[in-house]
Amino acid sequence: MSLDDAVNRAIQRAERLLPGRPVAAGKVDPRWRAIIRVGTFIDSHPQEVCRFAIKWAKRARGHDLAAAIYCCLIEHLLERHFDVIFPLFREAALKNARVADYFYPYSPYFKLGQTEMPKNVARQKRLSRELERVQAAKQHMKPNKQRQHRTKKQKTAAI
């Protein structure tokens, strides 16, 4: 079996198990095992693993699956392939709030390898500030929509 076939097979197996449900404490979670298996291809197939990580970062509900995606994939992708992978995560984070949660607020903890380089720390902090502005803009828009909604109700009531 070629390496390309192996990564595709690992991803397909993980896809069949996800999102799934957490297992009882003390038991081996097959979802985590499948995600770890996908992570074994980070060095040889970083973009395929990144696409998988982004897909499930968007879909992860609850702490358990999100933690698996972050700890087993995102951290190590950025650790080893920052220049290639960070732009993909940046784009996804700016478009999707669940992906943004992995990058905002900026945290200096659990940084490994290439993520510790000063230029990459600066890029992560810049993304965090961008995400903060996006979040603030969304919060600013919500009251305006509520005011417009109330105005429509008032207009309807006046008629």
Contacts in CASP RR format, 6 or more apart in sequence:
PFRMAT RR
TARGET T0000
AUTHOR 0000-0000-0000
METHOD contacts of the structure
MODEL  1
MSLDDAVNRAIQRAERLLPGRPVAAGKVDPRWRAIIRVGTFIDSHPQEVC
RFAIKWAKRARGHDLAAAIYCCLIEHLLERHFDVIFPLFREAALKNARVA
DYFYPYSPYFKLGQTEMPKNVARQKRLSRELERVQAAKQHMKPNKQRQHR
TKKQKTAAI
1 9 0 8 1.000
3 41 0 8 1.000
3 44 0 8 1.000
3 45 0 8 1.000
4 45 0 8 1.000
6 41 0 8 1.000
7 38 0 8 1.000
7 41 0 8 1.000
7 44 0 8 1.000
7 45 0 8 1.000
7 48 0 8 1.000
7 49 0 8 1.000
8 48 0 8 1.000
10 34 0 8 1.000
10 37 0 8 1.000
10 38 0 8 1.000
10 39 0 8 1.000
10 40 0 8 1.000
10 41 0 8 1.000
11 38 0 8 1.000
11 48 0 8 1.000
11 52 0 8 1.000
13 34 0 8 1.000
13 37 0 8 1.000
14 31 0 8 1.000
14 34 0 8 1.000
14 35 0 8 1.000
14 37 0 8 1.000
14 38 0 8 1.000
14 52 0 8 1.000
17 30 0 8 1.000
17 31 0 8 1.000
17 34 0 8 1.000
18 31 0 8 1.000
18 34 0 8 1.000
18 56 0 8 1.000
18 59 0 8 1.000
18 65 0 8 1.000
19 31 0 8 1.000
19 56 0 8 1.000
19 59 0 8 1.000
19 60 0 8 1.000
19 61 0 8 1.000
19 65 0 8 1.000
20 31 0 8 1.000
20 65 0 8 1.000
22 29 0 8 1.000
22 31 0 8 1.000
22 64 0 8 1.000
22 65 0 8 1.000
23 29 0 8 1.000
23 30 0 8 1.000
29 64 0 8 1.000
29 68 0 8 1.000
31 65 0 8 1.000
31 68 0 8 1.000
32 68 0 8 1.000
32 72 0 8 1.000
35 68 0 8 1.000
35 69 0 8 1.000
35 72 0 8 1.000
35 73 0 8 1.000
36 72 0 8 1.000
38 49 0 8 1.000
38 52 0 8 1.000
38 72 0 8 1.000
38 73 0 8 1.000
39 49 0 8 1.000
39 72 0 8 1.000
39 73 0 8 1.000
39 76 0 8 1.000
41 48 0 8 1.000
41 49 0 8 1.000
42 49 0 8 1.000
42 73 0 8 1.000
42 76 0 8 1.000
42 77 0 8 1.000
42 80 0 8 1.000
42 81 0 8 1.000
43 80 0 8 1.000
46 77 0 8 1.000
46 80 0 8 1.000
46 81 0 8 1.000
46 84 0 8 1.000
46 85 0 8 1.000
47 84 0 8 1.000
47 85 0 8 1.000
47 88 0 8 1.000
49 73 0 8 1.000
49 77 0 8 1.000
50 73 0 8 1.000
50 77 0 8 1.000
50 81 0 8 1.000
50 85 0 8 1.000
50 88 0 8 1.000
50 89 0 8 1.000
51 88 0 8 1.000
52 73 0 8 1.000
53 69 0 8 1.000
53 73 0 8 1.000
53 74 0 8 1.000
53 77 0 8 1.000
54 88 0 8 1.000
54 89 0 8 1.000
54 92 0 8 1.000
54 99 0 8 1.000
56 65 0 8 1.000
56 69 0 8 1.000
57 66 0 8 1.000
57 69 0 8 1.000
57 70 0 8 1.000
57 74 0 8 1.000
57 92 0 8 1.000
57 96 0 8 1.000
57 98 0 8 1.000
57 99 0 8 1.000
57 102 0 8 1.000
58 92 0 8 1.000
58 96 0 8 1.000
58 98 0 8 1.000
58 99 0 8 1.000
59 98 0 8 1.000
60 66 0 8 1.000
60 69 0 8 1.000
60 98 0 8 1.000
66 98 0 8 1.000
66 101 0 8 1.000
66 102 0 8 1.000
70 102 0 8 1.000
74 89 0 8 1.000
74 102 0 8 1.000
75 110 0 8 1.000
75 112 0 8 1.000
75 115 0 8 1.000
76 112 0 8 1.000
77 85 0 8 1.000
77 89 0 8 1.000
78 85 0 8 1.000
78 86 0 8 1.000
78 89 0 8 1.000
78 112 0 8 1.000
78 114 0 8 1.000
78 115 0 8 1.000
79 112 0 8 1.000
79 113 0 8 1.000
79 114 0 8 1.000
79 115 0 8 1.000
80 113 0 8 1.000
80 114 0 8 1.000
81 114 0 8 1.000
82 114 0 8 1.000
82 115 0 8 1.000
82 117 0 8 1.000
82 120 0 8 1.000
83 114 0 8 1.000
86 120 0 8 1.000
86 123 0 8 1.000
86 124 0 8 1.000
89 99 0 8 1.000
89 102 0 8 1.000
89 103 0 8 1.000
90 103 0 8 1.000
90 127 0 8 1.000
92 99 0 8 1.000
93 99 0 8 1.000
93 100 0 8 1.000
93 102 0 8 1.000
93 103 0 8 1.000
93 104 0 8 1.000
93 127 0 8 1.000
93 131 0 8 1.000
94 100 0 8 1.000
94 130 0 8 1.000
94 131 0 8 1.000
94 134 0 8 1.000
100 131 0 8 1.000
100 134 0 8 1.000
100 135 0 8 1.000
103 124 0 8 1.000
103 127 0 8 1.000
103 128 0 8 1.000
103 131 0 8 1.000
104 127 0 8 1.000
104 128 0 8 1.000
104 131 0 8 1.000
104 132 0 8 1.000
104 135 0 8 1.000
105 128 0 8 1.000
105 132 0 8 1.000
106 124 0 8 1.000
106 125 0 8 1.000
106 127 0 8 1.000
106 128 0 8 1.000
108 121 0 8 1.000
111 121 0 8 1.000
114 120 0 8 1.000
115 121 0 8 1.000
115 124 0 8 1.000
END
